[in-house]
Amino acid sequence: MTTEVTTNTPEPQAPRPERPEGEAPRPRRVIVPKARRPRGVAVNDPVADMLTRIRNASGARHEMVMIPSSRVKIEIARILKAEGFIGGYTTEAASERKATKESEVLPAGTQLVVKLKYIGGKTSAVSGIRRISRPGLRVYARKTEMPRVLGGLGIAIVSTSSGLMTGREAERKALGGEVLAYVW
């Protein structure tokens, strides 16, 4: 990770052969390290990243999980809160966060802080969460073909023309759309 930069200062070495008058000195090569890019993971599917973070945090029995924020992710968190799968959620600006370690780099932008919910203090309220429609294979459902998750015990999160909602709400409003995820 180095870049070569040339300067016009002569190198101090043994005497060189005489050069003709008016000729400029030879440029000297100096190696300068490249500037570091901010560390972070490039995410191709932000919704799948959110669902994976929630799944991993609940499996590790974390109290909360921080996710880079977007409008779609906030809507998914709203649905999960309304259905009782998470305890709550808030958004937090980058200026409000503090580094826990000296070497930790804080990510830019707002973060979605999801408070996880546990039943009896041990069992996660989210026993399963699965991404259905993804960038490589989109999955759509008509208003008459809304999926049922675990015979009605789970929910399907659907993106409709009226916004994100559960499969039952979309069925009630006679709307079809893209099936984003199943949660049970």
PyMOL commands that set and color helices and strands:
alter all, ss='L'
color gray80, all
select helices_A, chain A and resi 46-59+71-82+94-96+150-152+167-172
alter helices_A, ss='H'
color red, helices_A
select strands_A, chain A and resi 2-7+28-33+64-68+86-92+111-116+118-119+123-124+129-131+140-141+155-160+163-166+177-183
alter strands_A, ss='S'
color yellow, strands_A
deselect
rebuild
show_as cartoon
